[in-house]
Amino acid sequence: MNEKSREYAMDLLVSMVVAYRAEKENRLQEEIWSEFRRSQTYENLLNPDTGLWMNGPDYISDEYDLELARGTKA
């Protein structure tokens, strides 16, 4: 996959995770986005070397839940 396609996939996944969590938590997407973008999960998603971007939004959201449970949110 070329870099442009990978970046598009990453951006799309962020949007999907934020929308999913906003609906699940009955919160505004802006609130979720503000929190998510400061997370290690977000950093890992944008780093192509982690491979997290190759997973679906539910998996990524679950990873974020695990991060929050560990208390490692930035």
Beta strands, then each sheet from edge to edge (+ up, - down):
end
